[in-house]
Amino acid sequence: MNRPTRFEGPKKATNVSLSAELVEEARLLGINVSEACQSGLAVEVKKARETAWQDENRAAIEASNAYVREHGLPLAKYRLF
């Protein structure tokens, strides 16, 4: 995953506790542990933000779903598929 993300930029030294066996295997396989940790952390941050957004917008999402259940899609008559 070499595409830029909003998390690229200055790095901050951090202590992380990882399984010694896992770190050794990563080293033998040529995996950059820092980059792998950052990629994994970025995925978890994205998931947590998505969950928080869904929680914050749950009422609006439910209201929209209820409207569609009751009235159908607003522009359904114009759909070509």
C-alpha positions as CSV (number, residue, x, y, z in Angstrom):
1,M,0.0,0.0,0.0
2,N,2.2,2.8,-1.3
3,R,-0.4,5.4,-1.9
4,P,-0.2,8.6,0.1
5,T,-2.4,9.0,3.1
6,R,-3.2,11.9,5.3
7,F,-1.1,10.3,8.0
8,E,2.2,10.7,6.1
9,G,4.5,13.4,7.3
10,P,6.7,13.9,10.3
11,K,7.2,10.7,12.3
12,K,7.0,10.4,16.1
13,A,9.2,7.8,17.8
14,T,6.9,5.4,19.8
15,N,7.4,2.4,21.9
16,V,5.3,-0.6,20.9
17,S,5.3,-4.1,22.4
18,L,5.2,-6.8,19.7
19,S,5.7,-10.5,19.8
20,A,9.4,-11.2,19.5
21,E,8.7,-14.2,17.2
22,L,6.5,-12.1,14.9
23,V,9.2,-9.3,14.7
24,E,11.9,-11.8,13.9
25,E,9.8,-13.4,11.2
26,A,9.0,-10.0,9.7
27,R,12.7,-9.2,9.7
28,L,13.5,-12.5,7.9
29,L,10.9,-11.7,5.3
30,G,12.1,-8.1,4.8
31,I,9.0,-6.5,6.2
32,N,9.5,-2.9,7.5
33,V,7.9,-3.2,11.0
34,S,7.4,0.5,11.4
35,E,5.6,0.8,8.0
36,A,3.5,-2.3,8.8
37,C,2.5,-0.9,12.2
38,Q,1.6,2.5,10.6
39,S,-0.5,0.8,7.9
40,G,-2.3,-1.4,10.4
41,L,-2.9,1.5,12.7
42,A,-4.2,3.7,9.8
43,V,-6.7,0.9,9.0
44,E,-7.9,0.7,12.6
45,V,-8.3,4.5,12.8
46,K,-10.3,4.6,9.6
47,K,-12.6,1.8,10.9
48,A,-13.1,3.7,14.2
49,R,-13.9,6.9,12.4
50,E,-16.4,5.2,10.2
51,T,-18.1,3.6,13.2
52,A,-18.2,7.0,15.1
53,W,-19.7,8.7,12.0
54,Q,-22.4,6.0,11.7
55,D,-23.2,6.3,15.4
56,E,-23.4,10.1,15.2
57,N,-25.6,9.9,12.1
58,R,-27.7,6.9,13.1
59,A,-30.9,8.9,13.5
60,A,-30.6,10.5,10.0
61,I,-29.7,7.2,8.4
62,E,-32.7,5.4,10.0
63,A,-35.1,8.3,9.0
64,S,-33.9,8.1,5.4
65,N,-34.3,4.3,5.4
66,A,-37.8,4.6,6.8
67,Y,-38.7,7.2,4.2
68,V,-37.5,4.9,1.4
69,R,-39.4,1.9,2.9
70,E,-42.6,3.9,3.0
71,H,-42.3,5.9,-0.2
72,G,-39.7,4.2,-2.3
73,L,-36.7,5.8,-3.9
74,P,-37.4,9.5,-4.7
75,L,-36.2,9.3,-8.3
76,A,-37.0,5.6,-9.0
77,K,-39.1,6.3,-12.0
78,Y,-36.0,7.7,-13.8
79,R,-33.8,4.7,-13.2
80,L,-32.7,2.9,-16.4
81,F,-31.8,-0.4,-14.7
